[in-house]
Amino acid sequence: MRIDPVDYCRTKAAAAYAGVTPAFVMRLADAGAIRSFAVCGVRFFLRSDAIAYKPRDGSRKHRPRTARPEPGTKILPADYVTTSTAAGIARVARQHMSREARTGRIPAVWIDGQWLVLRSAAEAYERHPSAGRPRIHPLPRIHPAANHAPAANQAPAKPTRRRRRKASA
């Protein structure tokens, strides 16, 4: 099933369009009254079905105007994951993965406030080796003077003795 990202919205927006609660929108989707699909546990609802739904009492709530994304290519939902899942796959922070999607460095689709990242791109994603914090256990640093042997005419340095306190009685 290929979908157009422009046609879908998330639970809260679908509830606002339909004039019902988000929990009731989930029940409508389970009953088949509103078409939907899920990606990594996040449900997306067909915007036109939510708008066309009429509650029994006939009352309609105010529908918010939302910015619609540009029409793009059709996507296959099974090929995409949420930014949280993609960050877990790539072993980076969720915010970093969202930033990569927002700047276009990783292929992703924006659907009603949620980035969906291409699964294969998240699996192939690698950060630059020098990016981020240093290793927990850095390599030991060797003092340059420690590599030089004492000259032949110099006596070896005496080891220094530390003074110890006497134990109190």
C-alpha positions as CSV (number, residue, x, y, z in Angstrom):
1,M,0.0,0.0,0.0
2,R,1.5,3.3,-1.1
3,I,0.3,6.5,0.6
4,D,0.6,10.2,0.1
5,P,1.9,11.9,3.3
6,V,-0.3,15.0,2.6
7,D,-3.5,12.9,3.0
8,Y,-2.7,11.7,6.6
9,C,-2.7,13.2,10.0
10,R,-2.1,12.0,13.6
11,T,-4.6,11.2,16.3
12,K,-5.1,14.6,17.8
13,A,-5.6,16.4,14.5
14,A,-8.0,13.6,13.3
15,A,-10.0,14.0,16.5
16,A,-10.2,17.8,15.9
17,Y,-11.3,17.3,12.3
18,A,-14.0,14.7,13.3
19,G,-15.1,16.6,16.4
20,V,-14.6,13.7,18.8
21,T,-12.0,12.7,21.4
22,P,-8.7,11.1,20.4
23,A,-9.7,7.8,22.1
24,F,-12.9,7.8,20.0
25,V,-10.9,8.3,16.8
26,M,-8.9,5.2,17.7
27,R,-12.2,3.3,18.2
28,L,-13.5,4.5,14.8
29,A,-10.3,3.4,13.1
30,D,-10.5,0.0,14.8
31,A,-14.1,-0.3,13.5
32,G,-13.1,0.7,10.0
33,A,-15.0,4.0,9.9
34,I,-11.7,6.0,9.4
35,R,-8.9,4.5,7.4
36,S,-5.5,4.5,9.2
37,F,-2.1,2.8,9.4
38,A,0.5,2.5,12.1
39,V,4.3,3.0,12.0
40,C,6.1,1.9,15.1
41,G,3.0,2.2,17.3
42,V,2.1,5.7,16.0
43,R,-1.2,5.8,14.2
44,F,-1.9,8.0,11.2
45,F,-5.5,8.7,10.0
46,L,-6.8,9.6,6.6
47,R,-7.6,13.3,6.8
48,S,-10.6,13.2,4.4
49,D,-12.3,10.3,6.4
50,A,-11.9,12.3,9.6
51,I,-13.4,15.4,8.1
52,A,-16.3,13.5,6.6
53,Y,-17.2,11.8,9.9
54,K,-20.3,13.2,11.5
55,P,-21.0,12.6,15.2
56,R,-24.5,11.3,16.0
57,D,-25.6,14.4,17.8
58,G,-24.8,16.6,14.8
59,S,-22.6,19.0,16.7
60,R,-19.3,19.9,15.1
61,K,-16.3,21.4,16.9
62,H,-14.2,24.1,15.4
63,R,-11.7,22.5,13.0
64,P,-8.2,24.0,13.2
65,R,-6.4,25.1,10.1
66,T,-3.1,23.1,9.9
67,A,-0.3,23.7,7.5
68,R,-0.3,21.0,4.9
69,P,3.1,19.6,3.7
70,E,4.0,19.8,0.0
71,P,2.7,17.0,-2.1
72,G,5.5,14.5,-2.5
73,T,6.0,11.0,-3.8
74,K,3.9,8.2,-2.5
75,I,5.5,6.2,0.4
76,L,5.3,2.6,1.6
77,P,4.6,2.7,5.4
78,A,6.4,-0.6,6.0
79,D,9.7,1.1,4.9
80,Y,9.5,3.9,7.4
81,V,10.1,4.2,11.2
82,T,9.7,7.0,13.7
83,T,12.6,9.2,14.7
84,S,12.8,7.4,18.1
85,T,13.1,4.0,16.5
86,A,15.5,5.3,13.9
87,A,17.7,6.9,16.6
88,G,17.8,3.5,18.4
89,I,18.8,1.8,15.2
90,A,21.5,4.4,14.5
91,R,22.6,4.7,18.1
92,V,22.2,8.5,18.3
93,A,19.9,10.8,20.2
94,R,16.3,11.3,19.0
95,Q,16.8,15.0,18.7
96,H,19.9,14.4,16.5
97,M,17.9,12.1,14.2
98,S,15.1,14.7,14.0
99,R,17.7,17.4,13.1
100,E,19.2,15.2,10.4
101,A,15.7,14.6,8.9
102,R,14.8,18.3,9.2
103,T,17.9,19.4,7.4
104,G,17.5,16.8,4.7
105,R,20.7,14.8,5.5
106,I,18.7,11.6,5.9
107,P,15.6,10.7,3.8
108,A,12.4,11.3,5.8
109,V,8.8,12.3,5.4
110,W,6.9,14.9,7.6
111,I,3.4,13.8,8.4
112,D,1.4,16.1,10.7
113,G,4.2,16.9,13.2
114,Q,5.9,13.5,13.0
115,W,9.1,12.7,11.1
116,L,9.1,9.2,9.5
117,V,12.6,8.1,8.6
118,L,13.5,5.6,5.9
119,R,14.5,2.4,7.8
120,S,17.3,1.5,5.4
121,A,18.8,5.0,5.8
122,A,18.7,4.7,9.6
123,E,20.5,1.3,9.4
124,A,23.2,2.8,7.2
125,Y,23.6,6.0,9.2
126,E,27.0,6.6,10.7
127,R,28.2,9.7,12.5
128,H,31.6,11.2,11.8
129,P,34.2,9.4,14.0
130,S,35.3,12.6,15.7
131,A,31.8,13.8,16.4
132,G,30.4,13.8,20.0
133,R,32.2,13.3,23.3
134,P,35.6,11.7,23.7
135,R,35.9,8.1,24.7
136,I,35.3,7.2,28.3
137,H,38.8,5.7,28.7
138,P,41.2,7.8,26.6
139,L,44.6,6.4,25.8
140,P,47.3,7.1,28.4
141,R,49.6,10.1,27.6
142,I,53.3,9.5,27.9
143,H,55.5,12.4,28.9
144,P,58.1,13.1,26.2
145,A,61.0,13.1,28.8
146,A,60.1,9.6,29.9
147,N,61.3,8.1,26.5
148,H,64.8,9.5,26.9
149,A,67.4,7.6,28.8
150,P,69.8,9.5,31.1
151,A,73.1,10.5,29.7
152,A,76.1,8.2,30.3
153,N,77.9,10.8,32.5
154,Q,74.8,11.5,34.7
155,A,74.0,9.5,37.7
156,P,70.5,8.1,37.8
157,A,68.1,10.1,39.7
158,K,67.5,9.0,43.3
159,P,64.0,7.8,44.1
160,T,62.3,10.3,46.3
161,R,61.1,9.0,49.7
162,R,57.8,10.0,51.1
163,R,57.4,10.8,54.7
164,R,54.9,8.7,56.5
165,R,53.0,9.6,59.6
166,K,53.4,7.5,62.6
167,A,50.3,5.8,63.7
168,S,48.8,7.4,66.7
169,A,48.6,5.2,69.8
